[in-house]
């Protein structure tokens, strides 16, 4: 047993998966486990057992990291000590096991157990050399600091600062994976602040890095970046879309900052958020939802809103997709917390009114109308096309304004009066 799984056992955490290492070559592993699959040229064989998948990697040493990510050449070796020497941090450079017939023991050539107990991340060997081999290790360091509650040892932190620009060579997918894990941490700001302080953030998102030093006039002595970090921490940990949107919700502010204001930052922010999510190859559904949350996060509610205005608000946001309204309200609460306000400031009344409309099953889209396109074509002789769509939209607006109009005879009568004006 090697790597993060052993580290988690020592921490008393359930391992997310199990990583195993052996002196057996991949070909021998495939003989021993016919149902296994040789995953890559780096010596990793995936072995299914009782519904779980175990990765078993042949002891190896890595050579020629020309792309700052993966070795161009590996050599299989017969010793676990050589294998551990290639690993990133001492906390991950331990092994537990033995040769057949011997008693299992801890193999810990770099004092990883002591660092785990002290909750310190320390590079194996010379930090800058480790990060030049694989630039993702720097992003992983700040993610582990946030998710495990570890500090980063001084020379290792200095190595990250010295080589942070190499992160620009990483694929968007690899950065996105680490960012997703970081945002799932109990306090994501720990890792995000380390990203900013070490220069990693500038290589990953210059737009977010530009938030440092921008005055916010919300929490005394805190700038825009501090506001973003507060907002991310306040976003619900079980809503990853909201945490990602909280990270990006003010990404447009540096570009729109003038005379102490950020006019139109939500529109610019939606565009910049989309560009960032494109760079990290976010799934299309994630990209579209986050962009719309950023675009709409500056809504302004007043008690003077009519019930129809509340229904229009619900319809507009729910039109972005199922769950969008709940996510937008959660984002606004996180934004409030990031501004030093109570999370629910100004939202309690709106939430209550929204819940009342939803409980009353208010009509919010065409599906709730008492007539549909087939009814209008059959009763009024309308052809399928844009005129039909405009009439249905007009009927929906009338029903949102006055729900009592939503019965078939009334809607057909209203639709008939709209036919001459539809063209």
Helices and strands as residue ranges (DSSP letters): H 4-11, E 19-22, H 26-32, E 37-38, E 44-49, E 52-58, E 60-63, E 73-76, H 80-85, G 90-92, E 95-97, E 105-107, H 112-118, E 120-121, H 127-133, H 136-148, E 151-152, H 154-163, G 164-169, H 172-183, H 189-198, H 200-204, H 206-209, H 224-234, H 240-248, H 253-256, H 265-279, H 284-296, H 307-318, H 324-338, H 348-359, G 366-368, H 373-380, H 386-401, G 403-405, H 408-422
